[in-house]
Amino acid sequence: MIIDKFLDRLLHSNQKEKVMKVGSGMMISKNISININKLKNQILVDCCDVKYKEITIKLLEGELSGVLIFVDGLVDKQVINRDILRPLLSKKNLLSKNNFSKISVLQQYLHIDDISSDIKLSSLTDNLFSGSTILIIDTFTEFLILNTKGFSDRAIEESKIEHVIRGPKDGFIENLRTNTSLIRRKIKDPKLKIRELTIGERTKTTVAILFVEELVNQNLLDDILSRIKKIKINGVFETAYIEQHLEESPYSMFPQMQTTERPDKVCSNLLEGKIAIFVDGSPDCLLLPITFSQLFQSPDDYYERLLYGNFLRLIRYLGFLITTSFPAFYVALTTFHQDVLPTDLAFSIAKSRIGVPYPPVIEVVLMEVTIELLREASARLPASIGQTIGIVGAIVLGDAAVRANLVSPIMVIVVAITALGAYIVPYYSTSYALRFIRIPMVVSAATFGAYGMIITWCWILAHLCRLSSFGFPYLSPFSPSDPALITDSLLRKPLYNQQTTPKTKRTRRAK
């Protein structure tokens, strides 16, 4: 019984694979009725948004039947009526069948810039669901693909998560061509190349890879293109799908690619020899390779004066230390190392903890869980009330917890400062890594005190030393040391003194 089911399932799966292979290579017929019937009853069954408009083209010797096929909602109907139907139906008696026998002749009578032809039905459906209009003419062995895309897009506006006080205010949207045009407007160089691949067995999503030809590391580019081509997935809806397929250390807490919605950030990285990856339908762009120090860099550093830009960068590093170590440091001091505290501070902490029934580590866990709940709830609520709920909820819950002797007042201060430190880092995805580091840090501090924190930091540094971003050391230019690139890492020098040689032109680390 089990064997019969297995053979039946295997047989049906083989038949499906054969149908898919045949379907991908099927050609259109010269008979337009056969083509329409095949589309309506076999390929595009139950596709109510696919519209068919049959037309008749009058010639000197007679008439030819044709059909326009498009998806309602993906095309601009004004373009179809003005640039396709009107020219075709108004050119009667000007063409003979002899002149009309080639598809190139028909292209001259249509007012569409982007016109191509094909013979495969698989190409027909791919272009149809991408917003093109298909024109099939009776007795023709080819069909026309007319670019009539007309679906609405979001207006270009400033990124809401990468806001800057001084600098460009444009940001990427969900349209791939609009995003690449924003890059072209800033880098007017023919060496800026754009390669496009189609990923996703069913979504057939366009993925664009941007690079500057003379600056990019060719081995890196070939490696990235090869990896993307090997991605086998049903659908791609966001750059995260590409990121998770490309990253070399998927279980690392640190990102190996940088995500941004700012065109100026992408352009500056392209001029450093890096690679940018766009996905149609996503406003995010992936930048690679990256280093640890770049996670703390912001466009503000370069748009503001040198001293202030460096001050902001140091504040971010301070925020990194606070958000990862401050709760653990408090736990270690109050649990194991009370003797190193000044007497007044030790008495103040002890007084604030009077009535709290459990040790500091439990306080930290309770407050951290509460903060994460508030953060997640405020992110899911409508924007008009999300921030209000987050602020009011934090104040009310914090005050109630202190009054009920569930936590000490100083613990509320520690957790609040820690939560603020996580968002000083310019890139939101990096804050996840910083928040995750707090967990082993607090556990080690509660178990071994300051020695546990030192052990955890050694483990983190060892992990960062072995981590790489597509063959480039993650801690570069510090490990391995590269003095030529330190001009823009921890701090930056004046722009006229910075290294202009692309960072990725240097040799990659052997795997």
N, C-alpha and C positions, 0 to 999 in steps of 0.2 A: 504493500500500500504506500509506504513512504517512498520506495524507489519509483513507483509510478508517478507520484506527485512531483518528485524531483525531475524525472525525465520530461514530464509535461511542462514544468516551469522552464526547464532548460530549452525545450523545443520552442516555446512561445517567445523566450527572450531572444533566441537566434532569429526567429522570424521578424521580430521588431527591429533588430539590428539591420536585417536585410532591407526592410522597408525604408528605414532611415537612409541607408546608403543609396538606394535607388532614387529616393525622393531628392536627395541632395544633388544628383546628377541629371534629373529629368529636364528635358528641353521643352520649349513651347511648340505647339503645333502650328502649321500654316492655317488650319481651320479655326477661326475665331470662336465658333460655337463650342468646339471641343475644349478650348482653353478656358472659356467662361464656366462651362460645366465642371471641369476639373477643379477650378478654383473654388466654386461655390459648394460643391458637393463632396470634395475630398480634402483639399488643403485648408480652406478657410471656412469650414463648417462652424456654425454658431458664432460667427464674428459679425455681430449686428452693426458694429461701427464701420465696417468696410463697405464703401459705397461704389456702385457700378453705374456709370453713365454712358449709355450707348450713343454713338454719333454716326453720322453719314457724311462722307467726304465726296463731293461731286467732282468728277473729272470730265475731260472732253469726251472720252469714250464711254462713260458710265459712272458708276458709284463704287466706293469702297466702304465697307463697314469697319467701325472701330469702337473701342471701349476705353473709357477713362476709369481707372481704379484708384481710390484714395481712402484714407482713414479719416473719418470725421473727427475733428478736434486736433489733428496733427498738421493740417494743411491750411493755407490761406486761400479761401474760396474766391476772393477777389482776384488773386493771381491766376487761378484756374480759368475764371470767366474771361478776364481781360487778355492774358498772355497766351492762353492755349486754345480755348474754344473759339474766341472771336477770330484769330488768324486762320484757324483751320476751316471754319465755316464760311469765311468771306473770300477765300481764295479759289472759289469754284471757277471752272472753265479756263484756268490758267495753267493747269498741269495735265499732262497726259500720263497714261499708265507707263509708258516707256521712261519718262522722267521721274516717275513716282516709285520706281521699282527699288530704289536704294534709300536706306534710312537717312543718309547724309543730306539728301534733297529735302526731306521733310523737316530736318532740323533748321533749315534756313527760313522756314515760315513760322517758327515759334519764337516768341519774345522771352525766352528763358535763357539765362546765362549758363547755368550748370545743367548740361544735357549729356547723358551717356546712354549706351545701349548694351544689351546683354541677351543671352539666349536661355539661361538656366532659371528654372522656377525658384530655386533656393535664393538666388540673387533678387528675384522679384519680391519675395516676401520680406527679405532683410531690408530692402530699400523702402518697401511699402510701410513697414512699421517704424521706419526712421523719419517719416514725414514727407516722403517723395510721392509723386503721382506717377502711375504707370499708364502708358499708352500702348495698347495692342491694336495692330491693324491687320485686317484679314489678308491672307496670302503672304504675310511677312513672317520670316523666320526669326526676327529679332523684335524686341519690345524696347520702347524708350523709357528712360528713367529721368523724370523731370523734377528738379528741386523746387518744391513749393512749400517748404516748411513754414508753418505759421503759428505754432503754439506759443503762448505768452511766457515770458521770463520775468524773474524778479529784477527790479531796477538795481543798478550798481550803487552800493552804499558802503559806508565805512564798516569794517569788521567790528562786531560787538564784543568780541573777546580779546582783541588786540588793539585796543584804543590807544592812540598817542595824542599828546597835546600839540606837538609840532610835527608836521610831515604830511604826506599825501593822505587823503581821506577816502580813496577808492578801495574796494574789496572785491574778491571773487564772488561769482554767483554760480548757479547750477548749470549754466550753459558753457560747454567746453570751448566753443569757438569764441565766445565773448572773453573767456579767461585767457586764451592764448593771444587774443588781440590786445589785451591790456599789457601783456609782456612785450609784444611787438612795438607798441607805442613808446616804450621806454628804452628798448634795445633795438636800435635801427641798424642792425648789422646782418648782412646776408649769411654770416657764419653761425647765427642762431638757427639751429635746426629743430624741426618738429617731426618726430616719427609717430605714427599712429598704429595701434594694434587693436584687434577686436577680441575681447575676453568675455567668456560666459556662453555656455552652450545654448542657453535659451534667451538670456537678455541681450546678448551680442553688444555689450557695452564697449564704447570706444575709449581707449586709454592712450593718452598722449605723453610722449617722453621728450622733454626739452633739454637741450644742451648747447653749449658754444663749441663749435667744432675744434678750434685750435687750442682750447683751454681744457677740455675734458680729458680724463685718463681713458684711453681707448680700451684698455683691458677691462676697466670698470664698466664702461658702457656696454661692451659685448657681453659681460657677465649679467648685467641687469636685463638686457634684452632677451638673453637666453632664458633667464628665470621666469620672466613674464610670459614668454611664449609657452612655457611648460605648465602654466597654471590651468588646471582642469576643474571647473566649477560651473554650476548651473547659472548663477547670477552674480553680478557685481553691482552694488548700489552705492558704494562709498569707497574712499581711498583706504579705509581700514582693511578692506578685503585684500587689497594688494599688499599693504604693509605686513599683514600677518602671514602672507605667503612668502614674502621676501626676507623677512628678518631672520638672522642667523641664530639668535638666542631667544626663542619664543618664551622661555620661562624666566628670563631676566626681568627685574622690576624696572629697569631703565630703558627708555625708548632708544632704538637704534636708527630711527628716522625722525625728522622734524616735520611737524604739520603747521601750516600757516594759511591765512586767508589774505595776506597782504602782497600785492604785486611788487612793491619796492623790495620787500624781503626776498622774494624769489629772484628778482633781477640781480641783487647784490650777491646772492649765492651762485647764480649762474656765472657771474663774472669771476668767481673764485674757482671755477672749473667743476662745479657740482652739477648734479642731475635733478631735474624737477619732473614729477609725475602728476598728471591730471587725470581725473576720471569724469567722464560725462555724467552729469547729474549730481555732482558733489562740488561744494564751494571750497573744499580743502585741497591743498597742494602738498605733496610729499617732497621733502628735500633730503638728499643723501649724497655722500656719507656725512655724518656729523661727529662732533666730539662733545665731551662732557661740558666743557666751558661754554660752548655755543648755546646750551640750554638756558644760560643766564644772561644772554645778550638780547638786547631789544633795540628797535630802531631809534628809540629815545637817546641811546648812548651816542649816536652819531649826529643826530639833529640838534642836540644841545651842546653847550660849550664843553671843552675837554674836562675840566675839573668837576663840573656837575655830573657829566656822563659817567665818569669813573666813580664818583660818590654813589650814584644810583646802583652801579654794578656791585660795589662793595656791600651796599645794603641788601642786595639780593643774596649774596653769599652768606651774610649774617642771618637772613631769614631762613636759608637752607639749614644752617646749624641749629637755629632755634626750633624749627618745626620738627627736626629729626631727633634732637637730643634733650630739649628742655624738660619734657615730662619725665624722661628717664633720669635726668640729672636730679630733679626734685625727689624722685623716689629713692635714688641712691643716697642722697644727703640725709633724708629724714629716716631712712631705715638702717643704714650702716655707718654713716660718717657724720653723725651729729656733732662730734668733737671739733670738726673743722669750721663749724659755723660760728660767727660772732655771738656772744652771749645774748645780747638783746634780740638778735634775729632768731636765735634758737628758742628763746622764751616766747617770742611773738608767734612763731609757727606752732609751738606746743599749745599755746593758749587758744589759737584758732581751731585746733583739732579736738578741743574738749567736747565730749559728747558724741564724736564720730565713732561708730562701733566697729570699724574695720580698718585695716592698714592702708597706707597711701596708694599701693598698687591697685587696690580695688576701687579707690576713688578715681584714679586715672582711667581705668577701664570703663566705669560708669559714665564719666563725663565724655570720654571719647566716643562711646556708643551714642550718647545723646546728641553730640555735635554732628555725627555722621547722619543720624536720623533727621535732624533739622536741615542739614545741607541737602540731603536727597529730597526731602519734602518740598523745600523752597524751590528746587530745580524743576520739579514736576508741576507745581502750581502755576496758574496763569501769571504772567509777568507783572501785572498790575497789583497783585496781592502777595506774590511769592516773597519779595524782599521784606515786606511788612511782617508777614508771618514769621520769617526767619529771625528778624531782629526782636520782635515782640516775644516770640517763643523762647529765644535764648535768654532774654532778660527775666521773663516770668519764671521759667524753669530753674534758672540759676538762683534766683532769689528764694524760690520755694525750697530748693534742695538745701540751701544754707540754713534756712529757718527750721527745716525738719531734721537738721544735724545729719543729713546724708553725706554731705561733702563739706570741706572746710572752705572759708572764703578765699584763702590763698590758692587753693586748687582751682577755683573758678578763674582766677587771674592767670594762672599757668596755662590752662587749657585755652583760654581766649587768645592769649598771645601766640600760642602754638598754632591755632587755627588761622590767625592772620598771616603768620609766616609762610604758610603753605601757598598762599595766593600772591606772594611777592614775586615768585618766579613767573616770567612772561608767558610761558606756554602751559596751558591747562593740563595737558596730559602728563607733564612732569610732576605736577602736584600730587598725582596718584602715587608715583614712586616715593615721594617724600613722606606721604601719609602712611604708606605701607612699611617704610623703614622703622617708623615709631614702634611697631608691634614687637619685633625681636629686640629692639633697644630697651623697651620698658621691661620685657620679660627677663633679659639678662641683668638689668640693673636691680630688679627685685630679687634676683637669685644670688648674684655675686657682687653687687654694688658697683663701684667705679671700675673694678677689674672686669666685670662683665661688659660694661660699656666699651672699654678698650678692646676687648676681644671681638666684640661685634663690629667696631669700626675697622679693625684689622681685616675682618672677613669681608666687609664692604669694599675696602681698598683693594684687596686681593681680587675680588670679583671684577672691579673696574679695570684693574691692570690686565686681566685676561680677556676682557670684553673688547670686541672690535665692531666697527660699522663697515661692513663690506670690505674687510681687509685693512682698514685704517684704524690704528690704535685709538681706543676711546678716550684715553687720558692724554693724547697728543695735545700740545707740544711739550708736556712735562714728562711723560713716560711713554715712549723714549723721548729724551730731551731734544728739542729743535729750537735753538735760540732765534732763528730767523722768523719763526712764527709766533713767538711770545709777545710780539708787538700788539696783538689783539686777542688776548685770552683772558687772564685774570684782570688786567687793566688794558687800556688802549693808549697808544701814542697818538700824537696829532696825525691827521689823515695824510699829510704830505710825507710823513716818516714811516708809514706802514708798509709792510711787505706787499708787493704787487704780484709776485709770482703765484699762480694758482696753487692752492693747497693740495688739490687732488692730483697734480702732475707728479708729485713725489711718489716714490716707490711704495707699493702696498705691502703689508706684512704677509709673509707666507703663511698659509693655513696648515 
